[in-house]
Amino acid sequence: MELYNSIIEKVDGLLGNAQPKRYEYNPAKCWEDVGGNQLVMMKESAYELGGDNKPAVNYACVTSTDGFADKDEILVYGKDLNQIKGSVSFARIVLVKVNILDGEGEEDTEPLFRAIQDIDFVKYHVYPKGYMIRSSSDSHREQVRVSKEAVRKGITFEQVGNSYIAQYKKNPNIVAVKVIFVTTDDADYAGMRADAKKTRDITMTLSKILEGMATDCHSCSLREICDEVEGLKELHFGKEKKEFKG
Ligand code: SF4
């Protein structure tokens, strides 16, 4: 079940030339969570990630293949939250590894679908204090207003990344999560935006397939994405066969 692998394979090439800082997951180092939506007013704001119309991209991909996200970690390309002084370009990319083998070692697609649903859930259920996230699924933007107080208290991507990973780890089928934060100028944000769109197209197609849509590829509105992404057609017709057998 490797629908997103062609996108994941491209991630390293989009991140620019900076050497990343790497942090292992440490649940004791999560940033304080306020548990719900918060408002950081302009006058309280230190800066915005993606502010002043700079790029601000977010997407997340699920895989069961080894080699993409084998351990829980946070990577930071560019300046960290406690070093930024004004609006910067921004991206947050998440790679989630799932175990799709059932107790008998057979592949089971259910954990994959649940992990995909969790991705959206987690996106809207992490509320780091003084880190106000504004997302737009249409434009794939994730802009963040960071408060002066949070900067004064030393907020870092390591802490925010730990908060995201802690949420993902509530799903026992998720075995590893890599959270990548990017604030460099030389990253390929346009390329990321294109891949964010493709990621969403794949996820929407999957949802349609799960809803039990018609099975005539010739008249199907999703044909373009199914022709492009290996595995979607197999998934649809494999599912049909399984349901037919009961
Ligand atoms: S496999 Fe065919 S019928 Fe199913 S979603 Fe893709 S194009 Fe449509």
Residues whose N, C-alpha, C, O or C-beta is under 5 A from the ligand:
A	BS01	SF4	A214 T215 D216 C217 C220 L222 R223 C226 L232 K233 H236
